[in-house]
Amino acid sequence: MPVYEYVCQDCRKPSELRASVEEYSKGVRPACPHCGSLRLIRTFSVIGLATGSGPRSGGAGCGPNAGPGCCGG
């Protein structure tokens, strides 16, 4: 279930809303859990992505010793 992040315009504190895409598309109106305000602005967060170059990737991806042609180079 997606997590939607908000910042309250009244108390300036961040909050999260867990709602299905269907619920969100129907216009879910969250209230601030800190002050009860309905004046929330949705924010965008940074997400982490697996790149495939870590130690658990089974050797896929470009590492520090990658040769020519690796990763488009």
C-alpha positions as protocol buffer text, in pm:
chain_id: "A"
residue {
  index: 1
  type: MET
  ca { x: 0 y: 0 z: 0 }
}
residue {
  index: 2
  type: PRO
  ca { x: 151 y: 338 z: -97 }
}
residue {
  index: 3
  type: VAL
  ca { x: 256 y: 591 z: 166 }
}
residue {
  index: 4
  type: TYR
  ca { x: 168 y: 953 z: 91 }
}
residue {
  index: 5
  type: GLU
  ca { x: 368 y: 1218 z: 275 }
}
residue {
  index: 6
  type: TYR
  ca { x: 230 y: 1554 z: 382 }
}
residue {
  index: 7
  type: VAL
  ca { x: 336 y: 1868 z: 566 }
}
residue {
  index: 8
  type: CYS
  ca { x: 79 y: 2059 z: 771 }
}
residue {
  index: 9
  type: GLN
  ca { x: 42 y: 2426 z: 678 }
}
residue {
  index: 10
  type: ASP
  ca { x: -60 y: 2513 z: 1034 }
}
residue {
  index: 11
  type: CYS
  ca { x: 187 y: 2331 z: 1262 }
}
residue {
  index: 12
  type: ARG
  ca { x: 451 y: 2259 z: 989 }
}
residue {
  index: 13
  type: LYS
  ca { x: 495 y: 1899 z: 1103 }
}
residue {
  index: 14
  type: PRO
  ca { x: 527 y: 1611 z: 856 }
}
residue {
  index: 15
  type: SER
  ca { x: 287 y: 1317 z: 853 }
}
residue {
  index: 16
  type: GLU
  ca { x: 212 y: 1009 z: 644 }
}
residue {
  index: 17
  type: LEU
  ca { x: -105 y: 857 z: 505 }
}
residue {
  index: 18
  type: ARG
  ca { x: -125 y: 491 z: 406 }
}
residue {
  index: 19
  type: ALA
  ca { x: -401 y: 444 z: 152 }
}
residue {
  index: 20
  type: SER
  ca { x: -465 y: 229 z: -151 }
}
residue {
  index: 21
  type: VAL
  ca { x: -440 y: 389 z: -492 }
}
residue {
  index: 22
  type: GLU
  ca { x: -818 y: 353 z: -521 }
}
residue {
  index: 23
  type: GLU
  ca { x: -879 y: 531 z: -188 }
}
residue {
  index: 24
  type: TYR
  ca { x: -639 y: 809 z: -282 }
}
residue {
  index: 25
  type: SER
  ca { x: -795 y: 856 z: -627 }
}
residue {
  index: 26
  type: LYS
  ca { x: -1138 y: 892 z: -463 }
}
residue {
  index: 27
  type: GLY
  ca { x: -1010 y: 1196 z: -275 }
}
residue {
  index: 28
  type: VAL
  ca { x: -901 y: 1086 z: 71 }
}
residue {
  index: 29
  type: ARG
  ca { x: -870 y: 1402 z: 287 }
}
residue {
  index: 30
  type: PRO
  ca { x: -621 y: 1333 z: 567 }
}
residue {
  index: 31
  type: ALA
  ca { x: -615 y: 1535 z: 888 }
}
residue {
  index: 32
  type: CYS
  ca { x: -290 y: 1630 z: 1061 }
}
residue {
  index: 33
  type: PRO
  ca { x: -230 y: 1382 z: 1344 }
}
residue {
  index: 34
  type: HIS
  ca { x: -54 y: 1655 z: 1543 }
}
residue {
  index: 35
  type: CYS
  ca { x: -304 y: 1944 z: 1535 }
}
residue {
  index: 36
  type: GLY
  ca { x: -609 y: 1811 z: 1347 }
}
residue {
  index: 37
  type: SER
  ca { x: -581 y: 2061 z: 1060 }
}
residue {
  index: 38
  type: LEU
  ca { x: -705 y: 1967 z: 714 }
}
residue {
  index: 39
  type: ARG
  ca { x: -456 y: 2208 z: 554 }
}
residue {
  index: 40
  type: LEU
  ca { x: -200 y: 1952 z: 440 }
}
residue {
  index: 41
  type: ILE
  ca { x: 28 y: 1976 z: 140 }
}
residue {
  index: 42
  type: ARG
  ca { x: 149 y: 1657 z: -23 }
}
residue {
  index: 43
  type: THR
  ca { x: 527 y: 1631 z: -49 }
}
residue {
  index: 44
  type: PHE
  ca { x: 748 y: 1402 z: -251 }
}
residue {
  index: 45
  type: SER
  ca { x: 1006 y: 1183 z: -86 }
}
residue {
  index: 46
  type: VAL
  ca { x: 1328 y: 1030 z: -207 }
}
residue {
  index: 47
  type: ILE
  ca { x: 1312 y: 656 z: -256 }
}
residue {
  index: 48
  type: GLY
  ca { x: 1593 y: 406 z: -246 }
}
residue {
  index: 49
  type: LEU
  ca { x: 1646 y: 180 z: -544 }
}
residue {
  index: 50
  type: ALA
  ca { x: 1853 y: -135 z: -573 }
}
residue {
  index: 51
  type: THR
  ca { x: 2109 y: -89 z: -848 }
}
residue {
  index: 52
  type: GLY
  ca { x: 2232 y: -447 z: -879 }
}
residue {
  index: 53
  type: SER
  ca { x: 2593 y: -349 z: -809 }
}
residue {
  index: 54
  type: GLY
  ca { x: 2596 y: -440 z: -439 }
}
residue {
  index: 55
  type: PRO
  ca { x: 2748 y: -752 z: -283 }
}
residue {
  index: 56
  type: ARG
  ca { x: 2416 y: -942 z: -297 }
}
residue {
  index: 57
  type: SER
  ca { x: 2363 y: -888 z: -669 }
}
residue {
  index: 58
  type: GLY
  ca { x: 2552 y: -1195 z: -785 }
}
residue {
  index: 59
  type: GLY
  ca { x: 2812 y: -985 z: -968 }
}
residue {
  index: 60
  type: ALA
  ca { x: 2577 y: -790 z: -1194 }
}
residue {
  index: 61
  type: GLY
  ca { x: 2635 y: -421 z: -1256 }
}
residue {
  index: 62
  type: CYS
  ca { x: 2944 y: -205 z: -1292 }
}
residue {
  index: 63
  type: GLY
  ca { x: 3187 y: -216 z: -1004 }
}
residue {
  index: 64
  type: PRO
  ca { x: 3504 y: -15 z: -944 }
}
residue {
  index: 65
  type: ASN
  ca { x: 3704 y: -248 z: -1172 }
}
residue {
  index: 66
  type: ALA
  ca { x: 3458 y: -254 z: -1461 }
}
residue {
  index: 67
  type: GLY
  ca { x: 3603 y: -267 z: -1806 }
}
residue {
  index: 68
  type: PRO
  ca { x: 3521 y: -61 z: -2116 }
}
residue {
  index: 69
  type: GLY
  ca { x: 3163 y: -77 z: -2235 }
}
residue {
  index: 70
  type: CYS
  ca { x: 3020 y: -144 z: -1891 }
}
residue {
  index: 71
  type: CYS
  ca { x: 2712 y: 62 z: -1800 }
}
residue {
  index: 72
  type: GLY
  ca { x: 2713 y: 244 z: -2132 }
}
residue {
  index: 73
  type: GLY
  ca { x: 3070 y: 370 z: -2095 }
}
